[in-house]
């Protein structure tokens, strides 16, 4: 990988060695959603595994979307 920046590479990758997110797999009808735990009640979608191609176009499965277990609306 080639990295170009106006600051030292040590500063750009600071904390990279200690970053260890906790991923979970949440099953649904046609596959599973891979999420990263942000708190005990909220998760960020990081991936999707589905047998239905149309699932990958659905906004509710987009990576980066936050799922809150105790809220009716998610952002």
C-alpha positions as CSV (number, residue, x, y, z in Angstrom):
1,X,0.0,0.0,0.0
2,X,1.3,3.5,-0.9
3,X,0.4,6.2,1.6
4,X,0.8,9.9,0.8
5,X,0.2,12.5,3.5
6,X,1.5,15.8,4.8
7,X,2.1,14.3,8.2
8,X,4.1,11.4,9.6
9,X,2.7,7.9,9.0
10,X,3.0,7.2,12.8
11,X,0.4,9.9,13.4
12,X,-2.0,8.6,10.8
13,X,-2.0,5.0,12.1
14,X,-1.8,5.8,15.8
15,X,-3.8,3.3,17.8
16,X,-4.2,0.9,14.8
17,X,-2.4,-2.0,16.7
18,X,-4.9,-1.8,19.6
19,X,-8.1,-1.4,17.6
20,X,-10.1,-4.6,18.1
21,X,-13.8,-4.1,17.3
22,X,-16.3,-6.7,18.5
23,X,-18.3,-8.0,15.6
24,X,-21.6,-10.0,15.9
25,X,-23.7,-11.8,13.3
26,X,-27.5,-11.1,13.5
27,X,-29.5,-13.7,11.5
28,X,-32.5,-12.7,9.4
29,X,-34.7,-14.7,6.9
30,X,-32.3,-14.8,4.0
31,X,-28.9,-14.5,5.6
32,X,-27.2,-12.5,8.3
33,X,-26.1,-8.9,9.1
34,X,-22.6,-8.4,10.5
35,X,-22.6,-5.6,13.1
36,X,-20.1,-3.8,15.3
37,X,-21.2,-3.3,18.9
38,X,-21.1,0.4,19.8
39,X,-22.8,0.0,23.2
40,X,-24.9,-2.8,24.8
41,X,-28.0,-1.5,22.9
42,X,-26.7,0.0,19.6
43,X,-24.8,-1.5,16.7
44,X,-23.3,-0.3,13.4
45,X,-23.8,-2.4,10.3
46,X,-20.5,-3.4,8.7
47,X,-21.6,-6.1,6.3
48,X,-24.3,-8.2,4.9
49,X,-24.5,-11.9,3.8
50,X,-27.6,-12.7,1.9
51,X,-28.9,-15.1,-0.7
52,X,-31.2,-12.4,-2.1
53,X,-29.4,-9.9,-4.4
54,X,-32.1,-7.2,-3.8
55,X,-31.1,-7.1,0.0
56,X,-27.9,-5.4,-1.0
57,X,-29.8,-2.5,-2.4
58,X,-32.0,-2.0,0.7
59,X,-31.3,1.2,2.8
60,X,-31.9,-0.6,6.0
61,X,-28.9,-3.0,5.4
62,X,-26.4,-0.3,4.3
63,X,-23.0,-0.4,6.0
64,X,-22.6,2.4,8.5
65,X,-26.3,2.4,9.5
66,X,-26.8,2.5,13.3
67,X,-29.3,0.0,14.8
68,X,-30.7,1.0,18.3
69,X,-32.5,-1.8,20.0
70,X,-34.7,0.5,22.2
71,X,-35.7,3.0,19.5
72,X,-38.4,2.9,16.9
73,X,-36.4,5.0,14.4
74,X,-32.8,4.2,13.5
75,X,-30.3,6.6,11.7
